Amino acid sequence: MKHNSNIRLFKIALLIGVLGLIILLGIIVSGAADPEPLFCIGTPIGLLLCFVGAILMIITYTCEIFRGIREKKFLWVIVLLILGSLLFVRILLRP
């Protein structure tokens, strides 16, 4: 995968995630509750978009690691792996 395609994938992932957050924020601001169609339709769509955006971000991160290995930038790969593992450990140790 080329570096430009990684940037494009990252921008798409960011756009999808932000769109999901905007939908969820709109539902929160509107005060919609469970029986309303806005809540019943908008919430799963917003959550799905946030989840897809997060998955695409993980794919982009993984592609960056493989690109670093391919280009023999091992220090960059080590930094990415350390940052990723710190984030993962932080999520697991949250009370």
N, C-alpha and C positions, 0 to 999 in steps of 0.2 A: 504494500500500500504506500502510495506517495505521501509526502508530508502535507501537500495541499489538500488531499482527500481527508486526512486526519483533521485538519482545520475546518473543512466543510462539515464533516461529521460532528465535530464539537459544536459548531454553530447551530446545526440542526438540533442536536440534543439539548442545547441551552434554550433554543426557541420553544421546543416542545415542553420542556420542564417549566419554563416561565408561563407558557400558555395554560398549563395545568394549574399552576399556582394562582393565576389571574381568575380562572374559573372558580376555584375553591374560595378565593377571597371575595369574589362577587356573591357567592352563596352565603358566606358568613355575613357580609355587609347587608345583604337583603333580608336577613333574618328568617330565611326559609327553614321550615321544619319538616319532619318525616312525611306526612301525607301529601305535601305539595309536590307537583311534578318537577319544578325547578330543582328541588333537593334530590328527588328520586332519580332524575336523569343526569343532572349536573355533577353530583358528587362522584359517581363511579367514573364518569368521563374525565373529570379533573384528576382523580387519583390514578387512573390508567395513564394519562398523559405524563404525570409526574414520575410514575414507575418506568415508563418507556424512556423518558429523558434520562433517568438515572442509569438504566441499563446501557443506553448509548454512550453515556459518559464513561462507564466502566470499560466498554469496548474500545473507546478512544484511548483511554489510559493504557490498556493492554497493547494496543497497536503502537503507541509511543515507546513502550518498553521493548517490543520486538524490533522497532525501527532503530532504536539505540544499540541493540545487540548486533543487528545487521551492519550498522555503520561503525561498529567497534568503539562506541562511546560508553565504555563500561562504567566510568564515574557517574555519568548521567543516569544510567540504568540503576546503579546502586542507590543514588539519591531518590529516584522515583520509587524503588522498592521500599526504602526506609520510610519515606513519607506515607506510602500506601499502608504499610504495616502499622505505623503509628496511628493513622486514622482508624484502621480496623480495630486495633487494641483499645483505642479510646471509646469506640462505639460499644465494644463488648464489656468494658469495665464501667460503663455508665450505670449509676444506681437506679 
